Amino acid sequence: MANKKIKLFSVLLSIAAVLALCSSSSSAEFDEEENSIQRSQLQQENSELQEKRKQTNSQIKEKQKYSKELQQKISELSKKIKESNESIKNLNSEINKKQSKIDSMLLQIDDILELLRKRLRTVHMAGDTSSLEIILGAKSFSDFIDKSEMMKSMSEYDKSLIDSIKGEMSIISKEQKELKTKKKAVENEKNSLEQDKKEINRLSEENTKIIEELKKTSEELDSELKNNEAMQKELEAALEAYNKEKAAQARRERLKQQSGGSEIVVPQSGDEYVWPCPGYTYLTSTFDEWRGVNNHGALDIAEGGIYGAKVVACYDGVVFSTNDTCPHDYGKDSSCGCGGGYGNYVMIDHGNGKISIYGHLSGVTVSAGQNVKAGQLIGYVGSTGYSTGPHLHFEMKYNGVRYDPLTEYN
């Protein structure tokens, strides 16, 4: 990155030197080959930077997509952990209920045993009663049977009751054990889910850091691209300035030849000239265009929808000639003869030897002898005279010699 900045800085110095040279009177000092090499290098670097930025932004999108997937997984795990907690809560409630039943049954057994102990104490306090005493105490054989059966039934009832309670306790204890086993499995599952969530959170944090780094890289690439494009514009501006100076020199040479060899210097106006067709700047023909036998010597301004557009005076002056009699307002392959080929036109004298001519108009709104101001409406774009289609023929002369109107807009 540091080497690239040093390289860009050196290019900037070169551009500054080139611009300084272009601003001087001699354009010969401008090195077109060096300018072309530098622009080519910058274009190559620009392509590389754009490709890197494209790849970086693609990585950012992938990481952001991955981040959403991780967040979705975290959300799903959180939901499952919540469900596990709810299951554990319900299992704890079931386990507690089973324990309550077991505790209740233990109390019942304790009560039965206590009653049995009381009966045994009563028998003991009454003395040890043997089977013989029961027999001797019986009034009859029938009485003996009744008493012995009663003793037997009392013992069997207590035993049966206790066995029944123990049987239920065994079943409940088994159910409770199963619930505890299930609870343990749910707790293990919950712990596993929490570990997964912890790991995904870690991955999410790492992914977020990567996204931040990629965004920082993208911003740096954006900055480098802006610097690169700015330097390209500077080089292009230097080349344009050089080409303008070269073209101006060529125009000066042509004007010199047209004037018989003497140097012609076109005086620049004190104020800026107004463009003659506001909103339309596309040139279909320039001052330098060669038309087989001669130089065009003017600008042709034409764009889609230009027909009927306003034409204004490019500078203050006096209208000295107009024509508004040409009816042939359409495209044609030859001159209809109107207005010497200009068709409907307006000619304005700006003083100091300068005049402007506006040809092929569809209509004229001023008359000869009228004073006009820069930007004042003088007519409308048309296709009269020798015109292949709607456009404005804009011509400038200095002391009768045509010159490039664009020199007034530099």
N, C-alpha and C positions, 0 to 999 in steps of 0.2 A: 504493500500500500504506500509506503514511504517513497520507494523508488518511482512509483507512478506519479506521485505528487511532485517530485523533483522534475520529472520529465514534462509534466503539464506546465510547471512554472517556466521551464526553459522555452516551451512553445509560446507561452504568453509573452515572454520577452521578445521572441522573434516577431510575434504579431505586432507588438508595440513598435518595434523597429520598422516593420513594413509600413504601418500606418504613418509613421513619421516620414518615411521616404515618399509615400504617396501624396502627402500633404505638401511636399516640396515642389518646386517648379519643374524638376526633371523627373519624368516617369521612367527614364532609362535605368535608374538605379533599382527599380523594383525587380525582384527575381521571381519570375513566373514559375520556373521549375521548382524552386524551393517552396513557394506557396502551394503548388500542386502536391508536392511530397508531403508537406505538413497536413494538408487537408485529407489526403489519402490515409495518413497514419491515424488521424483523429477519427475518420470514418470507420477504420478497422477497429480501433479501440471502442468506438461507440457500439459497433456490432457485438463485440465481445462483452461489453458491459450490459447491453440489453439481454444477451443470452444468459449471463449470470443472474441478472435480475429476474428473468423469466423462470429460471431453474429455482431460484430462491423463493419466489412467490408460489411456485408449484409445491415446494417443500412445505411452505407455511400452510397451504391449503390441506396438504396431506396430514400434517401434524394437528391442525385444527379439527379435521375429521376424526383423527385418532383420539383427540381430547374429548370429543363428544361421545365417542364409543366408550371411553373409560368412565366418563361421568354417568353414562347410562348403566354401565355395569355396577358402579358404586351405588346408584339409586336402587337397582334390583337387589343387590346384596343387603342394603339397608332395610329393604322391605322384607327380605327373608329373615334377617336377624330379628326384626320386629315380630314376625310371625313365630319365630322360635321362642322369643321371650314370652309371647302370649301362650304358647303351648306349655312351656315350663311352668308358667303361672297356673294354668288349668290343671296340670299334672300334680303340682304341689297341693292344690285344693282337693283333688281326688285322693291323694295320699293321706292328707290330714283327715278327710272324712273316714277313710278306712281305719286310720289309727283311732279315731274317736269311737268307732264301732268296737274295735278290739278292746279299748279301754273300758267301754260299757260292759262288754261280755266278761272281762276279767272281774269287774265289780260284781256281776251276777254270780260268778263262781265263788267269789269271796263270800257273798251273802249265803249261798247254799252251804258252803263249808262251815260257815259260822253257825247256821241252824243245826247242821249235823253235829257239830261239836257240842252245841247246847244240849241236844238230845242225849248224846253220849255221856255228858257230864251228869245229866239228870239220872240216867240209868246207873252211872257209877256211884252217885250219891245215894241211890236207893239200894245199893249193894249189887254184887255181881249176880246176875240172874242167869242161871244155866238152863239148858233144855229140860233137865230133870225138874227144876223148880217150876218151870212153865207147865210141865206135865202134872206135877203134884198139885199145882195151884188150880188146875183146870177142874171145873165142876163136872164136866162130862167130856167125852171124847170129841164131841162136836165143838165144845168150847176150846179144847186144846188145838184143834185144827184151825179155828178162827184166829187164835192168838199167834200161833206160829206163822201162819200166812201173812198176818199183819206185819210182823217183824221182817219177814222176807220181802214183802212188797215195799216197805219203807226203805229198805236198803237198795233194792233194785231201782226204785223211782229216783232216788238221789243220784245213783250211779248213772242212770240213763239220762237224767237232766244235765249232769256235768259233761257226759260224753257228747251229748247233742251240742252243747255250747262250745266244747272244744272242737267239734267238727266244723262248726260255722267259723270259729276263729281260724282254723287251719285254712279254710277256703279264702277268708278275707286276707289272711297273712300272705297267702300265695298271690292274690290279686294285687296286694300292696307291693310285694316284691316285683311283680311284673311292671307295675307303674313306675317304681324306682329305676328299674332297668331301662324302661322307655325314656324316663327323664334323663338318665345318664347319656343315652344315645342322642337325645335332642341337645343336651348341653355340649356334647362333643361336636355335633353338627354346627351349633352356634359358634363354638370356638374356631372351627375350621372356616366358617364364613367370615368371622372377624379378622382372621389372619389373611384371608383373600382380600378383604376390603382394605386392610392395612397395606398390603402389597400393591394393590391397584392405586391407592392414594399416593404411594411413593412414585409409581410410574407416572401418574398424572402430574405430580410436582416436577419431575424431571422433564416431562414433555412440555410443560408450561415454560420452563427455563429455556428449552431449545427454541420454542416459538419466539420468545423475547429476543434471543440471540439472532435468530433468522430475520426478525423484523428490524433489528438494529443494522444487520448487514444490508437489508433491502434499502433502508434509509441512506446508508453510506453510498450504495450504488446509485440511488436517485441523485444524490448530491454530485457524485462524479459525472453522471450523465449530463446534469445541468451545466457543470463546468465545461465538459467536453463540447456540448452543443453551443455554449457561449463562445468558446474559442473558435469553433467552426464558423460561427457567424462573423467573428472578428476577421478571420482569414478571408471569408467571402466578401466582407465589406472592403477589405484592403484590395482584393482583386477587382471588385466593382469600381472602386475609386480609380484604380490604375486603368481599367478599361475605359472609364469615362474620360479620363485625361487623354488617353490615346485617341479616343474618338473625337474629342474636342480638337486635338492637334490635327487630326485628319481633316476635320471640317475647316479649320483655319487654313490649311494648305489648299483645300478645294476653293474656298472663297478667294484666296490669294490668286489662284489660277484664273478664276472667273473674272476677277477685277483686272486682269492683264498683268499680273505679277506683283502688284503692290499689296502690302499687308492691310487686311481689313480687320478692325477691332470693333465688334458689336458692343455698344455700351449697354451695361446692365441697368435695369430700372431701379429707382430708389425704393419702390414698394413691390411686394410680391404680386405676380400676375395671377389672375383668376383662371381656373381651368374652364374652357369654353363650353363644355357639355357636362354639367354637374351630375354626378352619379354614374357616369360612363367613362371608363379609362382604358378599355381594351383597344390596342392599336392593331389594325389589320394591315397597315402600311406605315413605314417609318420614313423619315427624311432621307435616309441613306439608301432606300430601295432603288435598285437599278431596274429600269423598265425597257431594256433592249437598246433604245437609242438615246435615252437621257435619264437623269436622276429625277425621282418623283418630286422632290423639293418641298414636301409638305407631310402632314400627318393625316391619316384616315382613322377616324374614331368610329368603331362599329361594334355593337353587341346585340344579342337577342332582345327585342322589345324597344330598340332605340328609336324607331320611327315615331316622330311627333314629340321627341324629347326637347326640352328647352335648350336654346343656344344663347349664350350670354357674351357680352363684351369682355375680352380678356384683360383690358386695361382702359383707363380713361382716354377719351379722344373725341374726334369729330367724324361723323359718318360722311364720307365724300362720294360714295357711289353705291347704288343698290339695283337689284333687278327682281321683280316679283311677277313676271309675265309668262314664265315657263309652265305649261300645262302637263308636261311629260313626267309626271311624278311616279316613276316605276323603274325597275331594273332593266337595263338594255345593254347590248353588246357594242354599240357605237354611239357617237355623240348625236344628240338631236339638234345641235347647233345653237341652243339657247345659252345666252350669257357667255359665249366664247367657250363653252364646255362646262362652265361653273353652274349652269342652270340658274336657279334663283340664288342670289348671293347678297352679302353685305361686306363693304370695305370700309375700314376705319383708319384714320390718320391719328397716330399717337404722339406726333411731334418728334423732333430730333432725328428725322429720317426713317422712323419706323412706321410700318403699316401692318394691319392684319386683315386676312381675307377668310370668309366663312362661306363655303360653297355647297351646292346640291340641296339647298333648303326647300322645305315644303311650303313655307310661308315666311314673310318678312314683316317685322313689327316696327321698324324705324324708317326714316327717310333721309335723303342726302341733306347735309347742312345741320343735322341734329347733333347736339352734344350728348354724349353717353358716359356713364360711369362704369367702372369695373364691376362685373356681375349683373349689369342691367340686361334684361331680356331684349334680344334683337331679332329672334326668329325661332324656327322649329326645324328639327332634323327631317330630311326627306330624301328623295332619290331623283332629283331633277338634273338636267344636263347630261354630261357623259358619266353616268353612274350605273354600276352593275347591281346596286342594291342600296337600301337605306344606310347612310353614314354621313358623318360630317367631315368635309375637307377643310383642314385648318392650316393656314399658310401664313408665314411671317416674312417680311422683307426689310432690309436695311439699305437705304439709299438705292433702292431698286434691285438689290441682290437678295435672293432667297437665302435664308439660314434656318437652322434647326430650331423650331419653337420650344423644344425641351430645354434649351439652354436658359430659358427664362424661368424654369421651374427647378433648377439645381439648388 
